[in-house]
Amino acid sequence: MYNHTHHGLHTDQPTPTTDMGTQRPPRLDVCLEKALSRYFAELDGHAPNELYRRVLDQVEPPLLETVMIYTRGNQSRASEILGISRGTLRTKLKRYNMA
């Protein structure tokens, strides 16, 4: 039902490691900050518009997709994990054509 696709942000930093030497992904806030810094740098003097909406439109689909894959399509469980109502989850899934 849900196919996994890669939506991750890439950083120039090496992947952090745990005390056991295994790799763990960089923190999302760090990735987002770097991506936004690059975005502003590439604007070349142009003013951004509707940035909040644009960020949500970029972040929400992979978040929903990943949680739905994790829960094997169980909307009740996914809504609990996300901390939103099942109705809100259904609305968001429809918005991004994931329903």
Disulfide bonds with the S-S distance in Angstrom:
none
